[in-house]
Amino acid sequence: MSPHCLIMVAAMMPLPQESRPTAIKDAVAGMREEIDAKQLRGTIRDLVGFGTRHVASATDSKERGTGAARSYLEGRMKSFIAQSGGRLGVARESFKVMNRRVGGEVEVVNIVATLKGTTDPDRVYVVGGHYDSRNSNARDGRNDAPGANDDKPALQQIVENSFLDNL
């Protein structure tokens, strides 16, 4: 797995399906109906729209590169905080790693979302996906590397509906 990833940690113990109150099951079913293919494609299109998410791409632009993509993902995850009743926390986790593709040290940033459980807050589930991309030249952090066929389908699923069963 790439060191540049989105990690979500959900601390919860899901109740058996038969013991969930009908109101919760109905609410979850309603949320699932609100998610559609158009929205899922939109998330992928938005990520592709940053041009490249190469670890050596721009980190200071609001429109292009890995910095713009991480801000977008962080914002999307934060948009779920109110819906979670304040149980969701979103933070950046930054660290430096040696990257032989770019010939030196690079900073990588994970977006970590933690959803506290309602019945067992000490239980932890981890779901992850990476948001970096590269083109055919592994050292090229400038030219487009849209990465729509990389891990973006998994990533957009995390962004769109990973918390639905637990909100």
C-alpha positions as CSV (number, residue, x, y, z in Angstrom):
1,M,0.0,0.0,0.0
2,S,1.2,3.5,-0.7
3,P,2.3,5.5,2.3
4,H,0.0,8.3,1.0
5,C,-3.4,7.1,2.0
6,L,-6.7,7.9,3.5
7,I,-7.3,5.9,6.6
8,M,-10.6,5.9,8.5
9,V,-10.8,4.3,11.9
10,A,-14.3,3.6,13.1
11,A,-14.5,2.6,16.8
12,M,-17.8,0.8,17.2
13,M,-19.5,-2.5,17.7
14,P,-22.3,-2.9,15.2
15,L,-25.4,-4.4,16.6
16,P,-26.8,-7.6,15.1
17,Q,-29.2,-6.8,12.3
18,E,-32.2,-8.2,14.1
19,S,-31.5,-6.1,17.3
20,R,-31.3,-2.8,15.5
21,P,-34.3,-0.6,16.1
22,T,-36.5,-0.2,13.1
23,A,-36.0,3.5,13.1
24,I,-32.2,3.1,12.7
25,K,-32.6,0.6,9.9
26,D,-35.0,2.9,8.1
27,A,-32.7,5.9,8.6
28,V,-29.7,3.9,7.1
29,A,-31.9,2.7,4.2
30,G,-32.9,6.4,3.5
31,M,-29.2,7.5,3.6
32,R,-28.3,4.7,1.1
33,E,-31.0,5.9,-1.2
34,E,-29.5,9.3,-1.2
35,I,-26.2,8.1,-2.6
36,D,-26.3,7.6,-6.3
37,A,-24.0,6.7,-9.1
38,K,-23.9,10.4,-10.2
39,Q,-22.4,11.4,-6.8
40,L,-19.9,8.5,-6.8
41,R,-18.8,9.5,-10.3
42,G,-18.5,13.1,-9.1
43,T,-16.1,12.2,-6.4
44,I,-13.9,10.4,-8.9
45,R,-14.2,13.3,-11.3
46,D,-13.2,15.8,-8.6
47,L,-10.1,13.7,-7.7
48,V,-9.1,13.4,-11.4
49,G,-9.6,17.2,-11.7
50,F,-6.6,17.9,-9.5
51,G,-4.5,16.8,-12.5
52,T,-1.9,14.8,-10.5
53,R,-1.7,13.6,-6.9
54,H,1.9,12.5,-7.3
55,V,3.8,12.7,-4.0
56,A,6.2,15.2,-5.6
57,S,3.4,17.4,-7.0
58,A,2.3,20.8,-5.6
59,T,1.2,20.9,-2.0
60,D,0.5,24.6,-1.8
61,S,-2.1,24.9,-4.6
62,K,-5.8,24.9,-4.0
63,E,-6.5,23.6,-7.5
64,R,-3.8,21.1,-8.4
65,G,-1.7,18.4,-6.9
66,T,-1.6,16.3,-3.8
67,G,-2.1,19.3,-1.5
68,A,-5.4,20.2,-3.2
69,A,-6.6,16.6,-3.2
70,R,-5.9,16.2,0.5
71,S,-7.7,19.4,1.4
72,Y,-10.7,18.2,-0.7
73,L,-10.8,14.8,1.0
74,E,-10.4,16.4,4.5
75,G,-13.3,18.8,3.7
76,R,-15.5,16.0,2.4
77,M,-14.8,13.9,5.6
78,K,-15.4,16.9,7.8
79,S,-18.8,17.4,6.1
80,F,-20.0,14.2,7.9
81,I,-19.2,15.5,11.4
82,A,-22.7,17.0,12.0
83,Q,-24.4,13.9,10.6
84,S,-22.4,11.8,13.1
85,G,-23.7,13.8,16.0
86,G,-20.1,14.9,16.7
87,R,-18.7,11.4,17.0
88,L,-16.6,11.8,13.9
89,G,-13.2,13.4,14.1
90,V,-11.0,14.2,11.1
91,A,-7.3,15.0,11.3
92,R,-4.1,15.1,9.2
93,E,-1.2,12.7,10.0
94,S,2.0,14.0,8.4
95,F,5.4,12.3,8.2
96,K,8.4,12.2,5.9
97,V,9.6,9.2,4.0
98,M,12.5,8.4,1.6
99,N,11.1,7.9,-1.8
100,R,13.4,6.4,-4.4
101,R,11.1,7.3,-7.3
102,V,11.7,11.0,-6.6
103,G,15.2,10.5,-5.3
104,G,14.8,12.0,-1.9
105,E,12.6,12.6,1.1
106,V,8.9,13.6,0.7
107,E,6.2,14.5,3.1
108,V,3.2,12.3,3.0
109,V,-0.1,13.2,4.6
110,N,-2.9,10.8,5.6
111,I,-6.4,12.0,6.3
112,V,-7.6,10.1,9.3
113,A,-11.2,10.0,10.2
114,T,-12.2,8.4,13.5
115,L,-15.8,7.6,14.3
116,K,-16.5,6.8,17.9
117,G,-18.9,3.9,18.6
118,T,-22.2,4.1,20.4
119,T,-22.1,0.6,22.0
120,D,-18.3,-0.2,22.2
121,P,-16.1,2.8,21.7
122,D,-13.0,0.8,22.4
123,R,-13.5,-1.4,19.3
124,V,-11.6,-0.2,16.2
125,Y,-12.2,-1.0,12.5
126,V,-9.8,0.4,9.9
127,V,-10.7,1.1,6.3
128,G,-8.2,2.6,4.0
129,G,-7.4,3.7,0.5
130,H,-4.7,5.8,-1.1
131,Y,-5.2,9.1,-3.0
132,D,-1.8,9.5,-4.6
133,S,-1.3,8.9,-8.4
134,R,1.4,8.9,-10.9
135,N,1.8,8.7,-14.7
136,S,4.1,6.4,-16.7
137,N,7.1,8.3,-15.5
138,A,7.4,7.5,-11.8
139,R,9.5,10.6,-11.0
140,D,7.1,13.1,-12.8
141,G,5.3,15.2,-10.2
142,R,4.3,17.9,-12.8
143,N,2.4,16.4,-15.6
144,D,-1.1,14.9,-15.3
145,A,-1.6,11.6,-13.6
146,P,-5.4,11.4,-13.1
147,G,-5.4,8.0,-11.6
148,A,-9.2,7.4,-12.0
149,N,-8.5,3.6,-12.5
150,D,-6.1,3.3,-9.6
151,D,-7.6,3.2,-6.1
152,K,-10.2,5.9,-6.6
153,P,-13.2,3.6,-6.8
154,A,-12.3,2.2,-3.4
155,L,-11.5,5.7,-2.1
156,Q,-14.8,7.2,-3.3
157,Q,-16.7,4.4,-1.7
158,I,-15.0,5.2,1.6
159,V,-15.8,8.9,1.2
160,E,-19.4,8.4,0.2
161,N,-20.7,5.6,2.4
162,S,-18.3,4.0,4.8
163,F,-20.1,5.4,7.8
164,L,-23.7,4.8,6.8
165,D,-24.2,1.7,8.9
166,N,-22.8,3.4,11.9
167,L,-24.3,6.9,12.0
